[in-house]
Amino acid sequence: MSGLADLPDIELGLSSDGASKEARANQRVVVAMSGGVDSSVAAALVKRAGYDTIGITLQLYDHGEAVKRKGACCAGQDIHDARNVAASLDMPHYVLDYESLFRESVIDNFADTYLAGHTPIPCVRCNETVKFKDLLTTAKDLGAMALVTGHYIETRCADGQWEMRRPVDETRDQSYFLFSTTPEQLSFLRFPLAHLTKDEIRQFAAKLDLPVADKPDSQDICFVPNGDYASVIERLRPDCSLPGEIVDMEGNVLGQHQGVLHYTVGQRRGLGVSMGEPLYVVRIDADTRQVIVGPRDALARRTILLDEVNWLGGEAQSEPLGVKVKIRSTGSPVNASLTLLEGQRAEVALDEPEEGVSPGQACVFYGPEDGAAARVLGGGWITSAR
């Protein structure tokens, strides 16, 4: 494709980066193609660099119905879009059926986490299992030197250690969803969009006349149509809608509910009870099926306990470490003190209390520097807060 010449040259951190295109043609790189504009341009950049480029798209769920849906990652239409992009780039493209694995690793976990009174992040579980574990293994089986994705994140090798850092376009930063990526996985993964903005990527897609140049970004969780979590969980777990009590912070019963799956920490609307002041879900006790509500200031938390911590900051320290943390994907990093504990656990002490700290969400650690290229030190899953 002649438009490839308009793309910038990239380096993937491979031994052949400084070699000629003829030499690179003997090194294989697999690109995970979701059917969106980001992964499509990532594929074009790898192709432009001269590597033996192969595109792979994962069929993750409900293929027949997914073809009819738009605006969601990994839908059937996306598979067709990825295939068309690969054809326009003159590169091989394969679709792999990961539907059973996706259900076991991601969808079932999503339902069970909600029923435990927590708020899940299925995109993280998908990255750490299906994409960066099984797809990565597939890429190696195909003889690839690297697996490339269209995520907005930067990696670099310093003193023999691969680091993760925030991208140039901080508004597109996806480090929150990639915190569980291991150092071993980072050594094989490559993210060529780290130094590009979304506008630049769409401009490149238009120059290449890619069929996805104007395709909207995905908004919903791929297997949750229209954001209706409850209907998905009820379909997966038909006996989940057990009624229970809505109580205040002193245990006084204010009303009844039809299942804890309809509530998340920090929720204000749709509670069905009132006390003359705005009420928020402060806590969910799945064992007793109680939804505890209270005033907004009752949401404030200063200390957060984490499990399944993935540390990317080099040699672990036992002493408290000054860091910045994000406790939700849409938030900005805030100052905190991090203490790593035994058994992949950690305690985070926030400098200022934060509202809406929810078990099941992630807490991601960053170096003390601000802005683009700040180092991602890892993260963990929130188990409780006080």
GIJO-V821186 format. One record per backbone hydrogen bond with DSSP energy under -1.0 kcal/mol. CO is the residue of the C=O (numbers start at 1). NH is the residue of the N-H. If there is no record, write none. Layout:
CO:NH
CO:NH
This chain:
1:4
2:5
3:6
4:7
14:17
16:19
20:24
21:25
23:26
24:27
27:52
28:145
29:54
30:148
31:56
36:40
37:41
38:42
39:43
40:44
41:45
42:46
43:47
44:48
45:49
46:51
47:50
51:53
52:29
54:31
55:94
56:33
57:96
59:98
62:66
63:67
65:68
66:69
71:219
71:220
72:75
75:79
76:80
77:81
78:82
79:83
80:84
81:85
82:86
83:87
84:88
85:89
86:91
92:55
94:57
96:59
98:102
99:103
100:104
101:105
102:106
102:107
103:108
106:110
107:111
108:112
109:113
110:114
111:115
112:116
113:118
114:117
121:124
121:125
122:126
123:127
124:128
125:129
126:131
127:132
129:134
130:135
133:137
134:138
135:139
136:140
137:141
138:142
139:144
140:143
146:30
147:190
148:32
151:153
152:174
154:165
156:163
158:161
161:158
163:156
164:376
165:154
166:373
168:170
169:172
170:173
175:178
178:181
182:186
183:187
185:188
185:189
188:147
190:149
191:194
193:196
194:168
197:201
198:202
199:203
200:204
201:205
202:206
203:207
204:208
205:210
206:209
210:213
212:215
221:224
224:227
225:228
227:229
228:232
229:233
230:234
231:235
232:236
233:237
237:240
240:242
244:257
245:291
246:254
246:255
247:293
248:251
252:248
255:246
257:244
259:262
260:263
264:267
267:281
280:294
281:266
283:292
285:289
285:290
290:285
291:247
292:282
292:283
294:280
295:298
296:299
301:354
302:350
303:386
304:348
305:383
305:384
306:346
307:381
310:379
321:338
323:336
324:366
325:334
326:364
328:331
334:325
335:351
336:323
337:349
338:321
339:347
344:309
345:341
346:306
347:339
348:304
349:337
354:301
358:361
359:119
361:382
363:380
364:326
365:377
366:324
371:374
374:166
375:367
377:312
378:365
379:310
380:363
381:307
382:360
384:305
